[in-house]
């Protein structure tokens, strides 16, 4: 079962986000190519929130940075030569970092309404010729969209869960399974969860992932103990 938070898990997070910055950069020695990954945030997102829109996809959240650094430190094990998909990509920072870490391919996905920013950020970042980057619409739980994306070796998802309704939580869990390669135990999922004392509200997702994947392996993020990295593998084997 998903572990309960301990006192140390509640320490204040250090990976801050900047909602006022037009551009956010990420760099690491493990990344190939010139310069950092650089993505634009949508500074009009606050207006959308005021109008009742869900604008969470338009900023770089702490979990994306933390997961990117974690993967950079484990490039060979997790990314090199793998076909990677990011679920709920938002600005695309995490998936674009994966493209610079030697992935065989990267697919960035989000709701159709979020694709203009995602496509612009993909165009703004030069990925290695050996790693094509695709941008695809994917609403969680949409079987046709999941089928179009296909099965990938590595599934990345960060900062996507925050007090969503139960149907959305279940759809996210099923989508993670739907795009994960299950042959020969090959596929794996890295899910970054930003603990905001909302575990009870997000319980439906974790109950679903326990049923679909079994107990996850939890990895620590030294820089921010409010960010939990859960590694999942499908229970089904072919």
N, C-alpha and C positions, 0 to 999 in steps of 0.2 A: 504493500500500500504506500501511497505518497506520504513521506515523513512529515510530522508536525513540526512547526517552527520552534527552534530553541531560542534561548536568550541571545546567543551570539548572532542568530539569524536576523535579529531585529536592530542591529547596529545601523546607524545612518549610512545611506549610500553615498559613495564618493563620485560615481560616474554621472556628472551633471549633464543636463541637456540645456540647450540654448534656443529658446523659441524665437529670439530676435535676430539670429544670424541667418542671412540669406543662403550662405553656403556652409557646409560642414565637411571637414576633411578627416581622413583616416590614413595613417601611414604605418608601415611595419617593415623591418628588414627582410622578412620572408616573402614579401610581395614582389612579383616581377613587374617590369615596365617602369616607365618614367613617372616620377612624382607620386603623390597620394591619390587615393580614390576621393573624389570630390563630388558631393551631391547637393542639389539645391533643395531647400525647404520652401514650403508654400507659406509665405508670410501673411497671406490673406486668410489662413485657416482660422484665426480667431474670429473673423467675421462670420465664417461658417458655423462655428460653435454658437455664436450669439443667435444665429437663425435656427438652431436646433440640429445642425448637421453633425455627423460623426467625422471629425477632421483628424483623427489620430494617425492616419496614414501619411500625413503631410509634414511630419517632423522626424528627426532622428532621435530615437529613444535610447536610454542607457543600455538596455539589453542588447541592442544591435552592436554597439561599440564593444561591449564586454564579450559577446560571442565571437565577433570578428577577431579580437585579440586572442581569445582562447584557441580558435581554429588556426590562426597564424603560428601559434606555438606547437601545433600538431598537424602541420600541413601534410606531411607524407601519409600519416595514418588516415586522415579524414577526407582530404580534398584531391590530392594529386591523382589524375587519371580517372576521376569519378564524374558521373553525370549528376548534376546537382539541381535541385529545384528549391526555390524559396517561396513559402506560403505567406501571404499577407506582407508583401515586400515593402510597401510604403514608398519610401524614397529610393529603395534598392541598394542601400549601402552594404548590407551584409552579403547579398548575392554578388555584387560587383567586386567585393574583396575576394570572394571565392574564385571568381574568374581570374584574378591575379595570382592565385595560389596554385595554379596548375590544373584546374578542373578541365575535364574533357568537354563539358558543355555546361551552361548555366541557363536556367529558365526562371525568370522573375514573374510572379503572379500577384494579382490583386483584383479588386472589383473594377468593372469597366470605368467607373467614374474617376478612379485613381490612376489610370494608365497614362494620361498625357504627361504628368510629372515623372512617372516611372520611365517612360520612353525617352523623355528629354535627358534624364540622368544617365540612362544607358548610352545614349549618343555622345554625351559629354565625357565619357570615360573610355579610353582606348584599352580594349582587352586584347590579350594575345591572339594572334591569328589562329592558333590551335584550339581556342575556346570560344565558339560562337555563343552569343548571348541573345536569348529570345525573351520577348515580353508577351505574356498571354493573360487574357481575362480568366479569372477563376473565382466564382462565388462558392463558398464552402457548402458542401452538400449537393452541388450540381453534378450529377453523374456524367452528363455529356461533357462538361468542361473538364472534369477529372480525367476522362478517357482521352480527351484531346491532348492534355499535358503529358499523359503517359507515366510509366513507371521509371523512377530514378533511383540511383544508388544511395544518394544522400539527400535528405529532406531537412531544410532549415526553416525555423520559425521563431521569431522573437517578438516580444511585446505585443502579441496579438490578442491576449486574453485579459479582460478586465471587466468583471461583473456583467458579462454578456448574458442574455437570457438562455435558458436551458437548451432550447432547440439549437441555438447558434453554437453553444459549447459542444453539443453532440455532433453537429455538422463539421466542426473543426476537427474533432478527433477522427471522425470517419474519413475526412479528406486527407489527413496525414497518412492514414493507412492506404487510402486509394492511390496515392502517388508514390508509395514506397515499394521498391523492388522486393519481392518475397522469395525469389528463386535462390536456392542454396544458402539461405540465410544471409544474403548479400546486403540487403538494404538496412539503413539505420537512420534514425531521426535525432536531430538535436533541437530541443525545444527550450527556449529561454523564457523563464517566468519571473516577472518582477513582483516580488512579494510586497504587498501593500496592506497586510493584515486583512486580505480579502479571500483567503483560502476557502472559507465556508461558502462564499458566494460563487466561487469557481469550482465547487465540488463536483458538479455534473461532468465537467470535462475530465477531471482526474479519475472519477469512477469509470468513465468510458475508456480512457486510455489504459487503466488497469485491466479492464476486460479484454481489450484488443491486443495489448502488448505485454501484459504481465508487469511485474515490478520494474520500474525504471532504475537506471544507474544515475545517481546524482553526482555532478561534478561541481566543485567549488570555484567561485570567482574571487580571487584574493582581493581584488580592488573594490569589490562591492558585494557584501554578503547578503544584500537584499535581492540579488539576482541569482536565481537557481537555474542551473542547466541540467535538464533531464534528457538522458539518452534512452531512446526506445528502439526496440527491434520487434518486428511482427512475430506473433506466435506461430503463424502458418508457415510451413516450409514445403517446398515442392521438390 
